[in-house]
């Protein structure tokens, strides 16, 4: 992969008092969008434990899921012909 984070999500040539500002990465952008979907559908995800009881996802688990999906999306994006 050329850039593990996908590069900047919204590239620009802005420079300022703090130096070159590139903004969020594509990885972060994808993760934010995915996390929004996870949060919106958390009650309807239907995740069950081994006993068949509904499982609530904590913030850390949801965040890890979002980045795992984001990284998978970047891998597929890089692999396309």
Beta strands, then each sheet from edge to edge (+ up, - down):
strand 1: 15-16
strand 2: 19-20
sheet 1: 1+ 2-
end
